[in-house]
Amino acid sequence: MLEVEINKILPLTEARDNFSKIVGEVEQGELYVLTKNGKPAVAIINVAKLEEMTGQHLKERAKSQVPISKQEPISNVQPKVPLPPVHSSSPQPSPSAPPLPPKSSSPAPNPSPITSPPTPPGPPPFGEHFDKPKPSSPSAPDEPAEMDI
């Protein structure tokens, strides 16, 4: 159990007004208990006394921890062992693609050779069209009249 002098038990409001003085005395080894609504709420104790009371040596513990500034961010850490390839040798169907039809055991039909369609007759060779003008006949009004250029 902690033994505290009666004058070192203070309400929080009084401790707030004298905080610098209290911290100075705690650094010298004093112990303060602060009360809230008349009940003990917190103890202000020197770190060296706290280490003695708990058996933990904070200085040794701090040395065993890595400072935050020296830690490498996780995103930059590379694996020690190379990872296996992500893809496999056989292609996997995508879940959104429709399934392929089953393969039949009958042979595929022989496709016939592709032939190009016959070429329609084209215009007469250049010059023949204009060499001989056709006479226009009044008996054939449906035919367009040709002009010499």
Kinemage of the C-alpha trace (Angstrom):
@kinemage 1
@onewidth
@group {chain A} dominant
@subgroup {mainchain}
@vectorlist {calphas} color= white
{ca met a 1} P 0.000 0.000 0.000
{ca leu a 2} L 1.172 3.508 -0.805
{ca glu a 3} L 1.910 5.897 2.024
{ca val a 4} L 1.232 9.508 1.144
{ca glu a 5} L 1.589 12.593 3.328
{ca ile a 6} L -1.753 14.271 3.932
{ca asn a 7} L -0.563 17.536 2.382
{ca lys a 8} L 0.254 15.618 -0.868
{ca ile a 9} L -3.404 14.639 -1.387
{ca leu a 10} L -5.000 17.376 -3.478
{ca pro a 11} L -8.193 17.954 -5.435
{ca leu a 12} L -7.721 18.088 -9.239
{ca thr a 13} L -8.588 21.802 -9.375
{ca glu a 14} L -5.864 22.685 -6.845
{ca ala a 15} L -3.338 20.429 -8.630
{ca arg a 16} L -4.104 22.135 -11.947
{ca asp a 17} L -3.284 25.537 -10.453
{ca asn a 18} L 0.026 24.252 -8.974
{ca phe a 19} L 1.024 21.697 -11.615
{ca ser a 20} L 4.582 22.981 -12.246
{ca lys a 21} L 5.341 22.930 -8.498
{ca ile a 22} L 3.939 19.378 -8.160
{ca val a 23} L 6.005 18.083 -11.123
{ca gly a 24} L 9.164 19.597 -9.608
{ca glu a 25} L 8.541 17.858 -6.260
{ca val a 26} L 7.701 14.521 -7.950
{ca glu a 27} L 11.024 14.693 -9.820
{ca gln a 28} L 12.697 14.924 -6.370
{ca gly a 29} L 10.951 11.716 -5.216
{ca glu a 30} L 7.667 12.979 -3.726
{ca leu a 31} L 4.356 11.231 -4.381
{ca tyr a 32} L 1.051 13.026 -4.948
{ca val a 33} L -2.494 11.660 -5.058
{ca leu a 34} L -5.108 13.727 -6.830
{ca thr a 35} L -8.770 13.408 -5.891
{ca lys a 36} L -11.945 13.829 -7.885
{ca asn a 37} L -15.177 14.424 -5.945
{ca gly a 38} L -13.296 13.614 -2.727
{ca lys a 39} L -12.100 10.170 -3.897
{ca pro a 40} L -8.543 9.217 -4.971
{ca ala a 41} L -8.366 9.330 -8.792
{ca val a 42} L -4.708 9.356 -9.873
{ca ala a 43} L -1.224 9.122 -8.412
{ca ile a 44} L 1.653 11.222 -9.688
{ca ile a 45} L 4.880 9.307 -9.101
{ca asn a 46} L 8.517 9.613 -10.165
{ca val a 47} L 9.467 7.248 -13.019
{ca ala a 48} L 12.407 5.803 -11.039
{ca lys a 49} L 10.069 4.904 -8.141
{ca leu a 50} L 7.601 3.394 -10.590
{ca glu a 51} L 10.364 1.182 -12.022
{ca glu a 52} L 11.283 0.035 -8.501
{ca met a 53} L 7.648 -0.704 -7.618
{ca thr a 54} L 6.824 -2.635 -10.776
{ca gly a 55} L 10.162 -4.379 -11.271
{ca gln a 56} L 10.276 -3.197 -14.864
{ca his a 57} L 13.261 -1.258 -16.005
{ca leu a 58} L 11.865 1.101 -18.591
{ca lys a 59} L 15.302 2.096 -19.856
{ca glu a 60} L 16.237 -1.512 -20.712
{ca arg a 61} L 12.837 -2.113 -22.241
{ca ala a 62} L 13.149 0.998 -24.398
{ca lys a 63} L 16.557 -0.164 -25.692
{ca ser a 64} L 15.088 -3.479 -26.869
{ca gln a 65} L 12.430 -1.741 -28.955
{ca val a 66} L 13.109 -0.417 -32.444
{ca pro a 67} L 12.458 3.300 -32.804
{ca ile a 68} L 9.612 4.110 -35.146
{ca ser a 69} L 11.810 6.201 -37.429
{ca lys a 70} L 14.092 3.208 -38.179
{ca gln a 71} L 11.302 0.803 -39.119
{ca glu a 72} L 10.814 0.129 -42.822
{ca pro a 73} L 7.303 0.781 -44.156
{ca ile a 74} L 5.398 -2.413 -44.903
{ca ser a 75} L 4.843 -1.449 -48.546
{ca asn a 76} L 8.622 -1.481 -49.178
{ca val a 77} L 9.314 -4.858 -47.552
{ca gln a 78} L 10.305 -7.554 -50.070
{ca pro a 79} L 9.649 -11.250 -49.376
{ca lys a 80} L 12.686 -13.291 -48.353
{ca val a 81} L 11.677 -16.204 -50.636
{ca pro a 82} L 10.512 -15.631 -54.212
{ca leu a 83} L 6.809 -16.211 -54.643
{ca pro a 84} L 5.520 -18.811 -57.147
{ca pro a 85} L 4.067 -17.451 -60.408
{ca val a 86} L 0.492 -16.288 -60.158
{ca his a 87} L -0.750 -17.802 -63.446
{ca ser a 88} L -0.829 -21.488 -64.299
{ca ser a 89} L 0.303 -23.115 -67.559
{ca ser a 90} L -3.248 -23.906 -68.706
{ca pro a 91} L -5.626 -20.997 -69.273
{ca gln a 92} L -8.503 -20.847 -66.863
{ca pro a 93} L -11.916 -19.779 -68.205
{ca ser a 94} L -13.094 -16.476 -66.874
{ca pro a 95} L -16.187 -16.701 -64.686
{ca ser a 96} L -18.099 -14.237 -66.893
{ca ala a 97} L -17.451 -16.111 -70.181
{ca pro a 98} L -20.089 -18.614 -71.332
{ca pro a 99} L -19.017 -22.271 -71.205
{ca leu a 100} L -17.576 -23.771 -74.378
{ca pro a 101} L -19.644 -26.451 -76.183
{ca pro a 102} L -18.428 -30.025 -75.685
{ca lys a 103} L -16.093 -31.400 -78.355
{ca ser a 104} L -17.633 -34.091 -80.553
{ca ser a 105} L -15.780 -37.240 -81.508
{ca ser a 106} L -16.812 -37.025 -85.213
{ca pro a 107} L -14.310 -35.460 -87.629
{ca ala a 108} L -14.824 -31.892 -88.713
{ca pro a 109} L -16.315 -31.416 -92.225
{ca asn a 110} L -13.901 -30.578 -95.042
{ca pro a 111} L -14.409 -26.971 -96.044
{ca ser a 112} L -14.789 -26.438 -99.772
{ca pro a 113} L -12.247 -24.155 -101.421
{ca ile a 114} L -13.299 -20.562 -101.506
{ca thr a 115} L -13.848 -19.204 -104.999
{ca ser a 116} L -14.335 -15.581 -105.858
{ca pro a 117} L -17.631 -14.621 -107.528
{ca pro a 118} L -17.578 -13.923 -111.276
{ca thr a 119} L -16.591 -10.387 -112.155
{ca pro a 120} L -19.449 -8.414 -113.733
{ca pro a 121} L -18.653 -6.836 -117.069
{ca gly a 122} L -17.134 -3.445 -116.533
{ca pro a 123} L -17.309 -0.280 -118.583
{ca pro a 124} L -15.725 -0.382 -122.019
{ca pro a 125} L -12.071 0.532 -122.243
{ca phe a 126} L -11.351 4.208 -122.024
{ca gly a 127} L -11.983 6.099 -125.249
{ca glu a 128} L -14.488 3.743 -126.881
{ca his a 129} L -17.408 5.371 -125.142
{ca phe a 130} L -16.707 8.807 -126.541
{ca asp a 131} L -15.507 7.852 -130.019
{ca lys a 132} L -18.878 7.135 -131.592
{ca pro a 133} L -21.800 9.319 -130.612
{ca lys a 134} L -25.174 7.625 -130.716
{ca pro a 135} L -27.869 9.391 -132.637
{ca ser a 136} L -30.787 10.452 -130.536
{ca ser a 137} L -34.053 9.169 -131.818
{ca pro a 138} L -37.357 10.832 -131.166
{ca ser a 139} L -38.988 7.401 -131.041
{ca ala a 140} L -37.218 6.416 -127.810
{ca pro a 141} L -38.041 9.113 -125.238
{ca asp a 142} L -37.189 6.847 -122.272
{ca glu a 143} L -33.501 6.621 -123.192
{ca pro a 144} L -31.277 9.370 -121.854
{ca ala a 145} L -29.666 11.593 -124.428
{ca glu a 146} L -25.884 11.515 -124.687
{ca met a 147} L -23.804 14.578 -125.024
{ca asp a 148} L -20.425 15.084 -126.630
{ca ile a 149} L -17.940 16.659 -124.334
